[in-house]
Amino acid sequence: MLLAVTVSCLQAFAFNYSSENDCNSNNYVQAWGKLKLVGNQLSSESGEPVQLRGWSTHGRQWNGQLYENSNFLADQKKYGGNIARIAMYVEEGGWKDENWIKNCIDWTAQLGIYCLIDWHVLTPGKPSEYMGKDPVGFFGNISKYVQEKGYKHVLYELCNEPNINTDGDIYRTELWEDIKSYANKIMPAIQQNDPNAIVIVGTPQWDQALVHAVEEPFTGYTLNIMYAFHSYVGNQEQYFGELQTAARFIPIFVTEWGTTENKGQSDFSPENADVFLDICNGNNRGNVKISWCNWSWSDQGGLSASLSGGQPTTQSGQYIVNQLRKGDKTASEQASTPYETQKISATGESYILMENYDKGGQGVAYHESDDAQWQKDSYANKHCNAGIGSSDAKMPSNFHNGECVDVNYIDDSKTMCNIGYILSGEWVKFTIDVEKAGYYHLSAYANSHNSKNRISFMIDNENIIRDLNDRSKDNVNIVYMEPFGTPSNDGGYGTWGYSSFRSDFDGKSKEDADYGLYFEKAGIQTLLITFMTECSGLGSIKLAPLSTVDVNEVENDPVHVDLSSNNGEILINISNMEVDNAEINIYSVSGSNIFRGNIHSNTTELGDFEDGIYIVTVKINDSLFRGKVVVY
């Protein structure tokens, strides 16, 4: 019966987008209701995955009467949009007009589409500098209006594109602190009136540095909190990898993206747009559908504008309409194949060599952002693996020819390689053969330039980083590689050596932790390494089984646990051993520790949990169970 009901719901949500008449007859809000998060997936009121797609307005100050009645929203709907982002400028000649916002909310309600209210700021880029414009009062008034009208279709975007007009990790971190302080002032006002609303928080440097939200997501609210990502695919494809990986850890909403470069004037790129939408359609580490709003429903702003003569007939406009007409799409990641399978021994040290990354090319075996033509031009084999290949006797003639992963020798002896010139979001895959499941010490060949280089490690899109001193702790999603040695006098790389990984960043207090990797199963598998910030180079990875514990211990004497849920409670039943003192940890899929404690009985009920997906670990002595449970 449950299966039949689920199938019925899925069929009911299969809207037809193929014609104007079909789109006009769709009532998305009536079918999906008040949206919520199930894990990192935006979902309907009944828990089915939802992908919102549509356009963002441009600024009213530049678009005359275009947005002054409901016609522009009706036009968006008939072309396939199920959400409209309403960009309310408060600077750059804009104005704060709550009545217009309320009109847009009413118009979208009548049309049965969703409405995203965007507090649109850009320069200056620190959200806190706009507190004098009273965003707290604005969002409080708008959410109160939504409550009074009984609306279910309104989402709130707290700030557009936070930025500091300089680069560097320290500035991004400073900006994230500013964003958090700003959001923590506004979200209580929304929560008071619309306690389970979807709220979207901006991320550093023009909504592109998602890593900070991965490290420090918001907690403690009844609100469904998501994080904004923006991309202009004509010249910002380097950020695709970060979006792919961050989707595993946090809920993301692409509140603005364009088919051109970031100025909107040139480089219309349908090929890059296809790749980007493939990621949004599910080709990401979280296997989630990511909602999006295209910039923009306007005839202003150059090639990025969708409108000409009031209709979406520009190159960008036609592209977006064609995508919307295709309806719901599901994408999945293609599998890479081994270049050379690398053995992970259960009895001694093993090495993962950077030059032995998988075959399959860009987007399958690796994501390389800086396809450096200068390197290709410099070497006879015409690829940018820095001269390694056909002209090098140490490597086979078919060594990754035509590829650009920036593999290079570390020294003149050509005994070891690293991956260099690393940009945020780049990733690479390796095929490994693990002799025994268990926990392994982790270190990597590094130099003094490796500072605050955030890296994630996954298998089957699951995080495998563990604190080896507290093995039940699986919510450290990203670690950074400690620098090794001291810089050279000439500012070069200095000395190289094997360096450990830590979870502390930016001068925060260090944790007494030893971070390694956990392989849940033995055998051949694909290791995915993602670089979440720029990195000066990663040499070979060294793995060594935990010396104090049998690496196959989890398989030898596992804890048998049945997980279920009922009315917001998680039921834990331990069936194969008598429980005297079991350590329980429950995490959200974003990595937040929701519950930590001990139980003393075989059957235990824990609550009160919101709807969503949770990771449960049960540790008894040296045996560990890890499983998922859905609360609905």
N, C-alpha and C positions, 0 to 999 in steps of 0.2 A: 504493500500500500504506500509506504514512504517513497519508494522508487517511482511509483506512478505519479504521485503528487509532484515530485521533483521534476520529472520529465514534462509534466503539464505546465509547470511554471516556466521552464526553459522555453517551451514552445510559445507560450504567451508573450515572451519578451523578444521574440524573433521578428522585429519590425521590418517592414518593407520600405526601402529608401529609393526604389528604382525610378520613381516618377514624382512630379510635383503633387499630383492628386494623392498618391500613397503617403508622401511626407505630410501633407496637410491633414490627413486623417489620423496620423499618429498622435496619441496623447501620452507622452513619456512620463509625465508626473503622475498621471492616474495609474499607470502600470507599475512604475518603480517606487512611487511614494517618497518618503523622506529617506535620503541616502545615508549610509553609514559605512564604516570600515569593518571588513572581516579580514583580520590580519592586515596586510598591506594593500588589499584589494578594495577599491571603491565598489560598493554593492548596493543593491536595492533594499528596501525596507524588510523584505523577506529573506535577504541574504544571498541573492544571485549576483554574479559579477556584472558590473555596469561600466561601459565606456562612454563618457560624454565627449562630444565632438562638435565644434562650431567655430564661430568667429569672435574676435574681440572688436569693440568699437575703437576708433581713433579718438582724438580729442574733439570735443564739441566746438571748441573755439576755432577750429580750422575746417569745419565741415558744415557750416551754414545750418540749414533746416533738416539735414539728413536724419537726425536722431530725435526730432521733436514730436513724432507721433509713432504709433505702433507698427507702421508699414515696414520699417527696416527690419524689425524682428520677425514679422510675418514672411518677409522675403528670405531671411536666413533659414527659417523653418522649411519653406517649400523647396529649398535647395539641399536639405538634408541635415541642417543643424539641429541638435537637440539641447544645446546650451548657448547662451549669449553672455559674453564677458562685457560688463559695463564699466568702462574706464573713466573714472571721475578724477580729472586733473585738479590738483590743488595748487600747482605752481605753473610756470611756463605759460602764463596768460590764461590759465584755467580758473575755475571757480568751484566752490563747494555748494552743491544744489541738492539738498535732501529731497525736495519735491520731485525733481526730475528722476532721482533714483527710485523713489516710491512709485512713480508712474511706470518706470521700466519693470519694476517688480510686479505691478498689477498686469501690465501687458503680457509679460512672459507667463504669468499664471493663467491668463485667458487662453493663451496659445498652447499650454501644456508642455512648455519647455523649461529647462532649468536656467537660473539666473545667478551669475557670479558677480558680486559687487567688489570692484577693485579700487582701493585707495591708491591712485596712480601718482607716484612720486618718482623722480629720477635724479634731479640735481637741486640741492645737494643730496648725496646718496645715503647719509645716515638717517635711518627712520626716526631716531630720537630728536632730530632737528625739526621735525614736523609736529611735535607735541603742542606747540602753540596754535596749530590749526584745529586742535581738539578732536583727534581721531577717536578718543575714548567716548566723547559725547556723540560723535557721528555714528559709530558702530552700536553704541547703546540705543540711540534713537531708532536706527534702522532695524535692529533685532527686536526691539519692542513693537515696532510696526508689523513685523513678520509674525510675532506672537499674537498680536491683537487680531490680525486677519486670518489666523489659523493656517498660514502658508507652510508648505513642505519643500519648496523648490529653490530656496535661496542658500547660496554658499558665500563665504566671506573671505576675501583676500586682503590681508592686513597691510601690505606695503609692496609696491612694485619695485623690483630690481634694486635692492640695497647695494651700495657700492662705495668704495673709497678709491679715488682716482690715482691709485698706485698699485703696485703688485707686491707679492711676497706673502709668505704664510702668516707672518706676524700680523699683517694688516687684515687678512681674512679672518683670523681668530679674534682680533679686536672688534671687527665688524659683527661677528656672530654674537659676541657678548652684548653689543648694542642692540641687535635684533631681538635677542632674548629678553632684555630689559624692557624694550618697547612692547613686545607681544604680551609680556606678563602684566602689563598695565591695561591692555585692551581686552584680552580674552575673558577676564572676569565679567566685564560689562556684557559681552555676548552670551556667556554662559548663564548669567542671571535670567535672561529672557528666552534664549533658544539653547537649552542646555546640551543637546545632542547634535548641534549643528556641525557641518563640515566647515572647518577653518583652515585656510592655507597660509602658511608662514613663508615669507621670502627667505632666500639663502644668499650667502655672501657673493659679491662680485657679479652683479647683474643676474642673480638667480642661476648660478652655474657651479658653485663650490658646494656640492651636496655632502661632501665628506664631513663637514662640521655637524650637520644634522644627524648623520650616521653615528658619529661619536657621542653626541649629546642631544638626544631627542627630548622634546618636552614630555613631562609626566605630571600627573596630579590633577588633570582636568577631566570632566565628563565629555568635553568636546571631542569630536573626531578630527584630529590634527593631521594635516598633510603638509607637504613641503613643495615649494614652487621650483620649477626648472624652466629655463628659457633657452632657446637655440635658434640661431639664424644659420641655416644649413649650408648656405653658400660659402661661408668661411669659418664655421665653428664646428665642423664635424669632429674635431679633436675631443670634444666633450661627450661624444656618444658613448664611449666606454664607461665613463663615470656614471652616466644615467643607467646603463645596463646593469652595473654592479650594485649601485645604491638601491635599485628597485627591489633587491633581496632583503634590505634591512629597514627601509622606511617607506611609507606611502607617499607617492609623488603625483603631482598634478602639473602638467605642462600648461601653464596659464597663458603662455605667449610663445609662438614660434613663427618663423617666416621662411619662405622658400628661397630667399636671397641672402646676400651678405648682411651684416648687422646694421648698416646704414640704410638698407632697403632700396638702394639705387641701382644695384648691378648684381651680376652673378646669379641669375635665376638658375636653380640647380634641381631639376626634378629627380635626377639620379640620387643625390644625397637625401632629398626629401623621401624617396622610397625607402632608403635604409633607415632613416629616422622613424618613419611610421611603422616599419617592420618591428622596431624595438618597442614602440608604443603598443603594438598589437599583440605583444607577448614574447618576442624574442629578447628576453632579458632574464637575469638571474633569479628574479622572483616569480617568473612565469605569470605575471599579472598584466592586465590590460590597463594602460595608462591613458587617462583622459587628456584632451588638448583643446586649445583655442588658437586659431590662426590669426596672425596680425597681417592685414586688418580688413574689416568691412568698411571700406573707405575708398575714395578716389585720390587721396592724399598719400604722400610718402614714397612715391616712385614705384619701382617694380614690385615691391611687396604688397601694394594695394590690390584688392580683389576687384574693385568696381571701375567700370568705365560706362558712362552714360547711365549710372544708377544700377547696373546689373553686373554680376561677377563674370565678366567676359575677358579680363586681362589674362595673361599667361598664368599668373598665380591663382587668380579666381577660378579659371577653368580647371586647373589642377586640383584645387581643393574640392570643387563640386564633383569632379570625377571620383575622388577618393570617398566622399560622402555617399555618392550613389552606389558604391560597391557594398555598402552595408557593413555588418559585423564581419571582421576578419580576425583570424587567429594565426599567429606566426609561431614557429618553433625553431630552435637553434639547430644548425647543421653540425654534425659530428666531425671532428678532426680525425686524422689517422696518424699512427706513430711514424715519426722519422727514425727514432730508435727508442725502444722500450728500455727504461732505466729501472734497475732492480733496487728495491729497498729491503735491506737485510734485517733479519730479526736478531742477529748476534753481534753486529759490529757497525761501524760507521758506513753510511752510504752517501752518494753525491748525485744531485740532479744538475746536470751540466746545461748551461744556458744555450749552447749552440745546438742542442738536440731537441729543440722545440718541435712541435707537431707539424705535420703537413696539412694543407688545406687552404692556405693563403689568407688574405685579409678578410676579416669578419668571420672566419671559421676557426683557424688555428691561432690567430692573433689579431689584435687591433692596434695598428700603428698610425699615429697621428701626423708625424712629421716626415713624410715621404721625401727625404732630402735629395733634391736633384743634384746639388753640388757633390754629394758623395757618389751618386751614380755616374756623374761625369768624370770623376777622378779615377775610377777603377775600370779595368778592361772588361770585367764581367758584367758591368752595367747594372749592378744592384748596390744597395747601400748597406750591406753587411760588412762595410768598412774593409773591403779588399779580401775578405775570406772567400775562398771558392776556387774557381778553376785555375787560377794562377798560383795557388798555394799548395805546396806538396803535402802539407799536414792535413789537408781536408780533401775529401773525395771531390771529383769533378762536378758531381751533381748536387753539391752542398747548397740547398735552398736557393738555387739560382733564380734571379729575377725578383727576389723578395727584399723587404726593407724592414728588418726588426732591430737594426742598429747593434748587431752582434759584433764585437771587436775583441782583439787580443788585449790582455791586461798588460803584458810586458813583452820585451823583445824576444824572450825565449819561446814565446808562443805555446806555453803550456796550459794556459787557462784563458777562458773567455768571460766576458760580462756583457750584459745588455746595457747600453748607455743611451744618452740623449732622451731620457724617459720623460714623457709628459703625463699630466694627470689624466686618468681614465684609460691609459693603454693597458692591454692585457695580453697574456700569452699562455698557451696550454702545453702540458707535457704529459706523455703517456708513461705511467709508472706501474711497476709490478710489486705489490706489497707482500712480503713473505708471510707476515702475521699481523693481524689486527692489533691495535693498541696505541700507546702514547709514545711519542718520539721527541727528544730534544731537537731544537731548531736553531741553526745559526746560518749565516751567509757570509760569503767573501765580500768584504767592504773596505772602504777607505775613509779618510777623514772628512771627505765632502758629503758623506751620507749623513745628513742631519734632518731629522723629522720627516723621514720618507715613509709615508703611510702605505701599508701594503695589506691586501687581504688574500687569504688562501681558502679555496673551496674545492669540494668534490661533489658532483651531482647537484651543483648550486646550493650546497649546504656548507655553512661555515665550519671549518675544522680546526680553528685556533683554540687552544686550551691553556689555562693556567695549570701548570703541572703540579703546583703546590695545592691546588683546589680543583680537582679534575671535574667536579660537577658544575663548575662555573663555565658556561659556554656562551656567555653574552658579550665577550670581547670580540667584536667584529673586525677590528683593524688593529694591527700592531705597527710599530715603527722600528726600523733597523738602527741600532746604535752606531755612531761613527766609530771608526777604528784608527788608532794611531794619532799622529799629529800632522798638520798640513806641512807641505814642503815650503821652503823659504821663498820659492818663486811663485807661490800661489797654486801649485799643481795639486795632484791628487794625494801626494804623500805616500805613506806606507799602506800596504794592504794586509788584511788578515781576517780571520773568522770572527764575526761579531754577533752578539745576541740580539734578541728582539724584546721590546718593552711595550707597555700600553699607555705610558704617561707622555704628555705632549706639552710643549710650550711653557716649560718651567714649572708645571704643576708638580705637586708632591709625588715622589716616586713610590710605587707599590712594591712590596716585597713579593715579587712574582717571577716565575721562570716560565716563559711562554714557549709552547711547542705545538705539535700537530697531533690530532687524533684521527687514526684511520679506523673507521667503524667495521670494515671488512677487509679480508685479504684478497689478493688477486690483482688483475689488470684493471686500472681505472685512470681517469683523466684528471690531472691536477690543474686547476685554473689559478693563476697568479694575476692579481689586478693591482696596478699602481694608482693609488688614490690621490697622490700629489706628485709634483715633479720630483725626479730622482736622478742623482748623478751617475748611478750605475749599480747593478746587482750582479755579483759574481755567483759562483756555484753555491747551491743550497746543500748544507750538510745536515743529515738526519742520523740520530743515534737512539736506539730503543732505551726506554727508561730502565736504568740499571737495578733499581730497587724493587721493581714489580714485573712479573711475567707479562710480556706484551700481549699475550693471548688470554690474559686473566679474565677479561670480560666475557669471552666466549666459553671458557672452561666452567664457570659457575655463574651464569647470568641470573639476574632477578627477573622473575616472570610477573609482569604487571598488566592488568587490564584497566584501561582508561575509558571513562564515559562521562557524560554530563547530563544534568537535569536542573532546569530552572535556575541557571546561573551558578550551579555548584559543579565542581569537578570531583568525580568519584574515583578513588584509587583503590584497587583490589590487588594485593600481593598474594599469590597463590602457592608458591613453591617453597617457602621457608617461613619459619616463625619470626615475627617481627618483634624486636625488643626496642630498637632505636634506629629508625630509618630517617635519613636526611632528605628532605624534599625541597626542590627548587622549582618554581614555575616562572617562566619567562614569556613575555609577549614576543611575537615574531620579529619585532623591531629590536629585540635584545634587552628590554627593560626587565629587571627582576621584580616580578609582581608579588611573589611570596617566597619566603625562606623560613624553614623551621624543621622541627623533628616530629615524627609520629611514632606511636607505640602500639599500633594495632594493625591487623592485616587489611581491614576495610576501613577507609577514612573518607569523609566528605569535607571538602574545603570550598568556601565561597566567601564572598559574593563576587562573581566575575561578570564583566560585560561580555556581550557577544563578540566572538573572535576566535582566532586560532592561537593556541598556547603550546609551548614546549615544556614538558614535565620531565625532570630527572629525579630518580629515586636511587639513593646510595645507601647500601647496607654493607658495613665493613669495607672490603675492597671490591665489591661488585656494584656495577652501575647499570641502571636502565635509563634510556632516553626515548621519549615518544611524544607524539602530537595528539592533541585533543581539540575538538571544535565545540565551543560553547555557543548555543543559539537559543 
